[in-house]
Amino acid sequence: MTEETEEIYEVHLKDVFEGPMDLLIHLIKKNEVDIYDIPISLVTDQYLQYIDWMKSMNIDIAGDFLVMAATLTHIKSKMLLPAHVDDEEDDPRIEITRPLLEYLQMKSAAERLSERDILGEDTFSRILDKKDLQIDNEERVIKVGLFELMDAFQKLLERIPSSRQIDLTTDRISVKERINELIDIFEKEGSVTFDQLFDANFTKSELVVTFLAILEMVKMALVSIVQNVQSGIIRLFYL
């Protein structure tokens, strides 16, 4: 793959990773705020930062992400208007709180249904159990989504010194080539932590390609990603 082709490489996340509601829930949990008392200015600014970051990484953003961004910006602007004592209008944040609560209910119901066995059905992908995960009984893990991965990756980027920032003038490995390298690692190790896939000597460009390769492997159902609740360590398992 040529360098020019690689520069415009896009990762399409539709039907694989979470949507705008999941990003909002992630931000609410990350900021440890009450869903009934969302600091709309803070959450809106952070939401827009995530959108900008995904665009900079050539991660394809569905239109509903942009619709949500417009909704949040509109609510933020309404919150800045002076409040009147006699104003009987609802809190503008209800516009987003209500659908968020409904989404959480539907998501919880869907997760419960997905845990049920379906007799005679063999078209579903294999689900990892504790034996596959190779974890102690006392350890608890949760499934990792796109936004947890983004947070972990941004922390890695922050460690890169300015002397090793991205250099678009040099040849670099393609996403497809990096996927093949990661497959070799997984076939040998079975599972690795997220940080282990990023060499300490990587340039920012190499980090980005590795991250995009991981996303593609998730899309292709080649890996499953979980996070230890206590330690926060993210681990990838080869399927």
GIWO-V929342 format. One line per field, one symbol per residue. ss: DSSP state (~ for helix, > for strand, _ for the rest). psi: psi as a letter, one per 20 degrees, with the letter a starting at -180 (. if undefined). burial: b if it has 9 or more other ideal C-beta (glycine too) atoms within 8 Angstrom, else e. Layout:
BEGIN
ss: ???
psi: ???
burial: ???
END
This chain:
BEGIN
ss: __~~~~~___>>_______~~~~~~~~~~~~________~~~~~~~~~~~~~~~~~__>>__~~~~~~~~~~~~~~~~~______________~~~~~~~~~~~~~~~~~~~~~_______________~~~~_______>>>__~~~~~~~~~~~~~___~~~__________~~~~~~~~~~~~~~~_>>>_~~~______~~~~~~~~~~~~~~~~___>>>>>>_____>>>>>_
psi: prhgghhjpqppipjgarahhhgggghgghilrphilpnhgghgghghggggghghjkpppqhhghghghgghggghhhiqpqphjojqqphihhhgghgghghghgghhhhhhiqqopjpkjqqpppahhhilqqhiqpqqppaghhggghhhhghhipqhikrpoiiqqrqrgghhghghggghhghgqqqghhioqhjqrhghggggghhgghhghjkhqqprppgghjpppppp.
burial: eeeebbeebebebeeeebebbbbbbbbbeebebebeebebeebbebbbebbebbbebbbbbeeebbbbbebbbebbeebeeeeeeeeeeeebbebbbebbbebbeeeeeeeeeeeeeeeeeeeeeeebeeeebeeeeebebeebbbbbbbbbbbebbeebeeebeeeeeeebebbebbbebbbebbeeeebbbbeebbeeebbbbbbbbbbbbbbbbbbeebbebbbbbeeeebbbbbb
END
